[in-house]
Amino acid sequence: MTIVNITINNRKLQAQAGQTVYEAADAAGINIPVLCHHPALPPEGACRVCLVEIERQRALQPACTYPVTEGMVVHTDSPKVREARKFALELIISDHPLDCMTCEATGDCRLQDLAYEYEVKGEKFADGKRHHYAIDDPNPFIQVDRNKCILCRRCVRACNTINGVEALGIIYRGFNAKIAFGMDSTMEDSPCEFCGSCVEVCPVGALWPKMSLGKGRPWQMRQVETVCSYCGVGCKLVLHVRGNQIVKVTGGQGAANHGFTCVKGRFGYDYVNHPDRLSKPLVRRWLLEGGTKDEGRRTKDGVRDVSSSVVGPSSEFVEVSWDTALDLVTKKLVETKKAAGGDAFAMLCSARCTNEENYLAMKLTRQVLQTHNIDHCARL
């Protein structure tokens, strides 16, 4: 890869040919503010917040799209640059609701942070607001608030390049431009798969998980890194937890997913604290009492009714400790193996488990249970 020599803010640096000014500055630890740019998405140059001053260039240039060249001299924080960025932010905020006190994204909003840094109060173009969109998308997962959309097109690019669905787009032009789903319909009526990639990259509160509404501010939550439990891909997740409740899930920077996830990983976490979820092992009472399955059936006139599907008190489930449950399973496996041999068992593995879990299941089946009756759902 060809190396070029550049200067950013009087610092002499080396960058790779083909890198943008923003990428070279970011690698050197030099901050350039961005709104529309995201490292996982192709550059757009839509927001103009990343404008920088490049010597021998007549106008300011967007750092996220402008490539570095040999001998380039860049100024990222000159008075001219700061004035242009402030003007761009004033134009964006002129058509943005100033409801930060009640907005879900407060504390996690890039536009809010930049407005604070550049002292933008939304007063200069206060008469510029043009539309009021109803928040009426009926889908169960994502709240769509077009009033807060800044048309950065992050969601459009994420849908196109990350998930390849192309459910999102920008329709109309000028003051009437807005994000739309399908042919200006709802998310449910579009090809959307509800992976939530658009929510992941939205820099404001235009796209927000419905399950997280009103559940807390970012600073009220702690972040817990984990691995998604739905399949064996191994996507890393970040759980945003308040108290003992999961409020929101975002994609973690794992080798398998690089910050993105599917609909199950992002929105399928309500089972964790669901009242119907089993928290302790359950065992039939007759197993604990050393009886047999038939003893748990009701009797008719003193005679056991083995044909009846109605079970009696001995077949009720009883909560036990894990040690008790595992000891009981071990005991029954040993008894069955002694009585009928290893071929009385069979194991069916799942592609939704990790390779390591399937390997352990295979070792358990072949070496401990001593049978080759093992198969895998991916082969069937």
FENFEN-V312289 format. One record per pair of residues at least 24 apart in sequence whose C-alpha atoms are under 8 Angstrom apart, sorted by the first residue. I is the first residue (numbers start at 1). J is the second residue. D is the distance in Angstrom with one decimal. If there is no record, write none. Layout:
# FENFEN-V312289
i->{I:I}
j->{J:J}
d->{D:D}
This chain:
# FENFEN-V312289
i->{4:4:4:4:5:5:5:5:6:6:6:6:6:6:6:7:7:7:7:8:8:8:8:9:9:9:9:9:10:15:17:17:17:18:18:19:19:20:20:20:20:20:20:21:21:21:21:21:21:22:22:22:23:24:32:32:33:35:35:35:35:36:36:36:36:37:37:38:38:41:41:41:41:41:42:44:46:46:46:47:47:48:48:49:49:49:49:50:51:51:51:51:52:52:52:53:53:53:82:86:86:86:89:89:89:90:90:90:90:90:91:92:93:94:94:94:94:94:94:94:94:95:95:95:95:96:96:96:96:96:97:97:98:103:104:104:104:104:104:105:105:105:106:106:107:107:107:108:108:109:109:109:110:110:111:111:130:137:137:138:138:138:139:139:139:140:141:141:141:141:141:142:142:142:142:142:142:142:143:143:143:143:143:144:144:144:145:145:145:146:146:146:147:148:148:148:149:149:149:149:149:150:151:151:154:154:154:155:155:155:155:155:156:158:158:158:159:159:162:163:163:165:165:165:166:166:167:167:168:193:194:194:195:195:195:195:195:196:196:196:196:197:197:200:200:200:209:211:211:211:212:212:215:216:216:225:228:229:230:230:230:231:231:231:231:232:232:232:232:232:233:233:234:235:237:237:245:246:280:280:280:280:281:281:281:281:281:282:282:282:282:282:283:283:283:283:283:284:284:284:284:284:285:285:285:285:285:285:286:286:337:342:342:342:343:343:343:343:345:345:345:346:346:346:346:347:347:347:348:348:348:348:349:349:349:349:350:350:350:351:351:351}
j->{68:69:70:71:69:70:71:72:68:69:70:71:72:73:74:71:72:73:74:73:74:75:76:73:74:75:76:77:75:68:67:68:69:67:68:67:68:63:64:65:66:67:68:63:64:65:66:67:68:63:64:65:64:68:63:76:114:110:111:152:203:152:153:154:203:64:154:154:201:154:157:158:161:162:157:153:151:152:153:88:152:85:88:84:85:88:89:85:76:81:84:85:76:77:81:78:80:81:118:118:119:120:114:115:120:120:121:122:124:125:125:150:122:122:123:124:125:126:127:128:129:128:129:130:147:129:147:148:149:150:147:148:122:205:205:208:213:214:217:204:205:217:217:218:217:218:219:204:218:203:204:205:203:204:203:204:175:186:187:186:187:188:186:187:188:210:194:209:210:211:267:194:196:199:207:208:209:210:206:207:208:209:210:206:207:208:205:206:207:178:179:206:206:204:205:206:178:179:204:205:206:204:178:179:198:201:202:197:198:199:201:202:198:197:198:201:197:198:197:195:197:191:192:193:191:192:191:192:192:263:262:263:261:262:263:264:266:261:262:263:266:260:261:250:251:260:248:247:248:267:247:248:247:242:247:252:265:265:264:265:352:351:352:353:354:351:352:353:354:355:352:354:354:261:261:265:273:270:319:320:321:322:319:320:321:322:325:317:318:319:320:325:317:318:319:320:325:314:315:316:317:318:313:314:315:316:317:318:314:315:369:369:370:371:370:371:372:373:369:371:373:371:372:373:374:373:374:375:374:375:376:377:374:375:376:377:376:377:378:376:377:378}
d->{7.7:6.4:4.9:7.4:7.7:5.3:5.6:7.4:7.5:7.3:6.2:5.0:4.9:6.0:7.9:7.2:6.2:4.7:6.1:6.0:4.7:5.9:7.3:7.9:6.3:5.1:6.6:7.9:8.0:7.6:7.8:6.6:7.0:6.0:6.8:5.7:6.1:6.5:6.0:5.9:5.3:4.1:5.6:4.9:6.5:7.5:6.0:5.9:5.6:4.8:5.1:7.9:7.3:7.9:7.9:6.8:7.6:6.9:7.2:6.9:6.7:4.6:6.8:6.1:8.0:6.7:7.4:7.4:7.4:7.6:6.4:6.5:7.2:7.9:7.3:7.9:8.0:6.0:7.8:7.4:6.2:7.1:6.5:8.0:5.1:6.3:7.1:7.3:7.7:6.5:7.4:6.8:4.9:7.5:5.8:7.6:7.8:6.4:7.7:5.9:7.9:6.9:7.9:6.9:7.1:6.3:7.9:6.2:7.0:7.1:7.1:6.5:5.8:5.9:7.8:7.7:5.3:5.8:7.4:5.4:6.1:6.0:4.6:6.9:7.9:7.3:6.5:5.5:7.5:7.4:6.8:6.3:7.7:7.2:6.6:8.0:6.9:7.2:7.1:6.3:5.1:7.8:7.2:7.9:7.1:6.1:7.3:7.8:6.6:5.9:5.0:7.2:5.5:6.4:7.0:6.5:7.4:5.9:7.1:7.4:8.0:7.5:7.7:6.4:5.8:7.1:7.3:5.8:5.4:6.9:7.1:8.0:7.8:7.8:6.4:5.6:4.7:5.3:7.7:5.7:5.2:6.1:5.5:5.8:5.0:6.9:7.4:4.7:6.4:7.2:7.3:5.9:7.2:7.0:6.3:4.9:7.9:8.0:7.3:7.6:5.1:8.0:7.0:7.3:7.2:6.2:6.4:7.2:4.2:7.3:6.4:6.4:7.3:6.1:6.0:7.4:6.7:6.5:7.6:7.9:7.7:6.6:6.8:7.8:7.4:7.9:5.2:5.2:8.0:7.2:7.5:5.4:6.4:4.4:4.2:7.9:7.2:7.5:7.1:6.5:6.9:6.2:7.3:6.7:7.4:7.3:7.5:7.4:7.5:7.9:5.4:5.8:6.2:7.4:7.6:7.2:6.0:7.9:7.1:7.0:6.8:7.3:3.9:5.8:7.4:6.7:4.7:4.6:4.2:7.3:7.8:7.1:7.7:6.8:8.0:7.6:7.0:8.0:6.2:6.7:6.8:7.3:5.8:5.7:6.6:6.3:6.5:5.5:5.3:4.7:6.2:7.8:5.2:5.3:6.6:7.0:7.1:7.1:5.2:5.5:4.5:6.1:7.8:5.1:5.6:5.7:6.1:6.1:5.0:6.0:7.3:5.3:5.1:5.1:7.5:5.3:7.7:6.9:7.3:7.1:6.9:7.5:7.9:4.7:5.7:6.3:4.6:6.5:5.7:5.0:5.6:7.0:7.5:6.2:4.6:6.3:5.9:5.4:7.2:7.3:6.5:6.0}
